[in-house]
Amino acid sequence: MEKVIKEVMGGVFWENGRILVMRRAPFMSCPGSWEFPGGKLEAGETPEQCLARELREELRIEAKIGEYLAENSHDYDFGVVHLSVYRVLSWKGEIALTVHDDMRWVPVQELAELPGLLPADVPVARALEKKLGATSKK
């Protein structure tokens, strides 16, 4: 039987050499795991529209979505997650945790080694370190 592919968009909040990650709450799948904020692409949405909607729903902010940064596919028991991440250029509002129970700003050089980072997110974190890491050394 062929596994379902879930198209997921993630937001990269990039400030002072650090990236924002969120911890999945106990009621979510993979509870306690860390991830980029975002969610599943719905029919008729562009990746940028999806990410803006998900950040509005999950974090209660209005975000301006920038360029595509990286992607990765990972095969989980329930199906394949294809994660694409985009830079969050700016946002309005105070971040509120609605489906996560914690958030953390992690230095880009440490992100791929963060205990509990979801498997689909690890290769993306490594790509971001190569892409954004040079700018954090200034």
SULNORFEN-V962338 format. One record per residue. N is the residue number from 0. RES is the residue in one small letter. PHI is phi in radians with two decimals (* if undefined). OMEGA is omega in radians with two decimals (* if undefined). D_LAST is the distance of its C-alpha to the last C-alpha in Angstrom with 1 decimal. Layout:
n=N res=RES phi=PHI omega=OMEGA d_last=D_LAST
n=N res=RES phi=PHI omega=OMEGA d_last=D_LAST
This chain:
n=0 res=m phi=* omega=-3.11 d_last=49.9
n=1 res=e phi=-1.36 omega=-3.13 d_last=46.7
n=2 res=k phi=-1.37 omega=3.09 d_last=43.8
n=3 res=v phi=-1.26 omega=3.06 d_last=42.6
n=4 res=i phi=-1.80 omega=3.10 d_last=39.1
n=5 res=k phi=-1.82 omega=3.07 d_last=37.1
n=6 res=e phi=-1.50 omega=-3.08 d_last=34.5
n=7 res=v phi=-2.13 omega=3.09 d_last=31.8
n=8 res=m phi=-1.88 omega=3.13 d_last=28.9
n=9 res=g phi=-2.14 omega=-3.13 d_last=25.8
n=10 res=g phi=-1.78 omega=3.08 d_last=23.2
n=11 res=v phi=-1.87 omega=3.03 d_last=19.5
n=12 res=f phi=-1.53 omega=-2.99 d_last=18.3
n=13 res=w phi=-2.09 omega=3.14 d_last=14.5
n=14 res=e phi=-2.47 omega=3.04 d_last=13.0
n=15 res=n phi=0.89 omega=3.11 d_last=10.0
n=16 res=g phi=1.35 omega=-3.11 d_last=9.4
n=17 res=r phi=-2.13 omega=3.13 d_last=13.2
n=18 res=i phi=-2.14 omega=-3.13 d_last=16.2
n=19 res=l phi=-1.45 omega=3.01 d_last=19.7
n=20 res=v phi=-2.22 omega=-3.08 d_last=22.6
n=21 res=m phi=-2.11 omega=3.10 d_last=26.2
n=22 res=r phi=-1.75 omega=-3.12 d_last=29.1
n=23 res=r phi=-1.18 omega=-3.10 d_last=32.4
n=24 res=a phi=-1.24 omega=-3.10 d_last=35.3
n=25 res=p phi=-1.00 omega=-3.10 d_last=38.5
n=26 res=f phi=-1.46 omega=-3.12 d_last=40.4
n=27 res=m phi=-1.60 omega=2.97 d_last=38.1
n=28 res=s phi=-1.19 omega=-3.09 d_last=38.3
n=29 res=c phi=0.91 omega=-3.10 d_last=36.0
n=30 res=p phi=-1.04 omega=3.12 d_last=35.9
n=31 res=g phi=1.47 omega=3.12 d_last=33.2
n=32 res=s phi=-1.43 omega=3.11 d_last=30.8
n=33 res=w phi=-1.70 omega=-3.10 d_last=27.3
n=34 res=e phi=-2.72 omega=2.95 d_last=26.4
n=35 res=f phi=-1.31 omega=3.10 d_last=24.4
n=36 res=p phi=-1.17 omega=3.14 d_last=26.4
n=37 res=g phi=2.67 omega=-3.13 d_last=28.8
n=38 res=g phi=3.10 omega=-3.00 d_last=32.1
n=39 res=k phi=-1.33 omega=3.07 d_last=34.8
n=40 res=l phi=-1.25 omega=3.09 d_last=35.4
n=41 res=e phi=-1.82 omega=-3.12 d_last=38.8
n=42 res=a phi=-0.95 omega=3.08 d_last=41.2
n=43 res=g phi=1.50 omega=-3.13 d_last=40.5
n=44 res=e phi=-1.64 omega=2.90 d_last=36.8
n=45 res=t phi=-1.44 omega=3.08 d_last=33.9
n=46 res=p phi=-0.97 omega=-3.13 d_last=30.9
n=47 res=e phi=-1.16 omega=3.10 d_last=29.1
n=48 res=q phi=-1.12 omega=3.11 d_last=32.3
n=49 res=c phi=-1.03 omega=-3.09 d_last=32.6
n=50 res=l phi=-1.11 omega=3.11 d_last=29.2
n=51 res=a phi=-1.05 omega=3.12 d_last=29.7
n=52 res=r phi=-1.12 omega=-3.11 d_last=33.2
n=53 res=e phi=-1.08 omega=3.13 d_last=32.1
n=54 res=l phi=-1.19 omega=3.06 d_last=29.4
n=55 res=r phi=-1.14 omega=-3.11 d_last=32.1
n=56 res=e phi=-1.24 omega=-3.02 d_last=34.6
n=57 res=e phi=-1.49 omega=-3.04 d_last=32.5
n=58 res=l phi=-2.00 omega=3.14 d_last=30.0
n=59 res=r phi=1.08 omega=3.09 d_last=32.0
n=60 res=i phi=-2.21 omega=3.01 d_last=29.3
n=61 res=e phi=-1.82 omega=-3.03 d_last=29.3
n=62 res=a phi=-1.90 omega=3.00 d_last=26.2
n=63 res=k phi=-1.72 omega=-3.03 d_last=25.0
n=64 res=i phi=-1.64 omega=-3.13 d_last=24.3
n=65 res=g phi=-1.83 omega=-2.98 d_last=22.0
n=66 res=e phi=-1.34 omega=3.01 d_last=21.6
n=67 res=y phi=-1.13 omega=-3.12 d_last=22.8
n=68 res=l phi=-2.05 omega=-3.05 d_last=20.2
n=69 res=a phi=-2.91 omega=3.09 d_last=22.3
n=70 res=e phi=-2.69 omega=3.09 d_last=25.7
n=71 res=n phi=-2.83 omega=3.00 d_last=27.9
n=72 res=s phi=-1.99 omega=3.12 d_last=31.6
n=73 res=h phi=-2.37 omega=-3.12 d_last=33.0
n=74 res=d phi=-1.61 omega=3.07 d_last=36.7
n=75 res=y phi=-1.73 omega=3.10 d_last=37.8
n=76 res=d phi=-1.03 omega=-3.04 d_last=41.5
n=77 res=f phi=-1.48 omega=-3.11 d_last=41.9
n=78 res=g phi=2.66 omega=-3.11 d_last=40.4
n=79 res=v phi=-1.78 omega=3.04 d_last=37.4
n=80 res=v phi=-1.80 omega=3.02 d_last=34.3
n=81 res=h phi=-1.85 omega=-3.07 d_last=32.3
n=82 res=l phi=-1.71 omega=3.02 d_last=29.0
n=83 res=s phi=-2.09 omega=-3.13 d_last=26.9
n=84 res=v phi=-2.03 omega=-3.12 d_last=23.7
n=85 res=y phi=-2.24 omega=3.10 d_last=22.4
n=86 res=r phi=-1.25 omega=3.00 d_last=19.5
n=87 res=v phi=-1.65 omega=-3.05 d_last=20.7
n=88 res=l phi=-1.27 omega=-3.14 d_last=19.5
n=89 res=s phi=-2.86 omega=3.08 d_last=21.2
n=90 res=w phi=-2.66 omega=3.08 d_last=24.2
n=91 res=k phi=-2.04 omega=3.13 d_last=27.0
n=92 res=g phi=1.85 omega=3.12 d_last=28.7
n=93 res=e phi=-1.65 omega=-3.14 d_last=28.2
n=94 res=i phi=-1.09 omega=3.10 d_last=27.6
n=95 res=a phi=-2.08 omega=3.12 d_last=30.9
n=96 res=l phi=-1.54 omega=3.14 d_last=31.6
n=97 res=t phi=-1.92 omega=3.12 d_last=34.7
n=98 res=v phi=-2.16 omega=3.08 d_last=34.7
n=99 res=h phi=-2.08 omega=3.13 d_last=32.1
n=100 res=d phi=-1.97 omega=3.08 d_last=32.6
n=101 res=d phi=-2.83 omega=3.05 d_last=29.0
n=102 res=m phi=-2.48 omega=-3.07 d_last=25.4
n=103 res=r phi=-2.65 omega=3.00 d_last=22.2
n=104 res=w phi=-1.62 omega=-3.05 d_last=18.4
n=105 res=v phi=-2.02 omega=3.06 d_last=17.2
n=106 res=p phi=-0.97 omega=-3.05 d_last=13.8
n=107 res=v phi=-0.97 omega=-3.12 d_last=13.5
n=108 res=q phi=-1.24 omega=-3.12 d_last=13.8
n=109 res=e phi=-1.84 omega=-2.98 d_last=17.0
n=110 res=l phi=-1.08 omega=-3.09 d_last=18.6
n=111 res=a phi=-1.12 omega=-3.13 d_last=20.8
n=112 res=e phi=-1.72 omega=-3.13 d_last=22.3
n=113 res=l phi=-1.07 omega=3.11 d_last=23.1
n=114 res=p phi=-1.02 omega=3.11 d_last=26.9
n=115 res=g phi=1.58 omega=3.08 d_last=28.9
n=116 res=l phi=-1.14 omega=-3.09 d_last=26.5
n=117 res=l phi=-0.99 omega=-3.11 d_last=29.0
n=118 res=p phi=-0.97 omega=3.12 d_last=29.6
n=119 res=a phi=-1.16 omega=-3.06 d_last=29.0
n=120 res=d phi=-1.50 omega=-3.05 d_last=25.5
n=121 res=v phi=-1.08 omega=3.12 d_last=24.4
n=122 res=p phi=-1.09 omega=3.07 d_last=24.0
n=123 res=v phi=-1.15 omega=3.10 d_last=22.2
n=124 res=a phi=-1.05 omega=3.11 d_last=19.7
n=125 res=r phi=-1.13 omega=3.11 d_last=19.2
n=126 res=a phi=-1.12 omega=3.12 d_last=18.9
n=127 res=l phi=-1.16 omega=3.10 d_last=16.2
n=128 res=e phi=-1.08 omega=3.11 d_last=14.2
n=129 res=k phi=-1.19 omega=-3.05 d_last=14.5
n=130 res=k phi=-1.36 omega=-3.03 d_last=14.0
n=131 res=l phi=-1.82 omega=-3.05 d_last=11.2
n=132 res=g phi=-1.01 omega=-3.13 d_last=9.6
n=133 res=a phi=-1.10 omega=-3.12 d_last=7.6
n=134 res=t phi=-1.31 omega=-3.12 d_last=5.9
n=135 res=s phi=-1.46 omega=-3.11 d_last=5.6
n=136 res=k phi=-1.58 omega=-3.11 d_last=3.8
n=137 res=k phi=-1.24 omega=* d_last=0.0
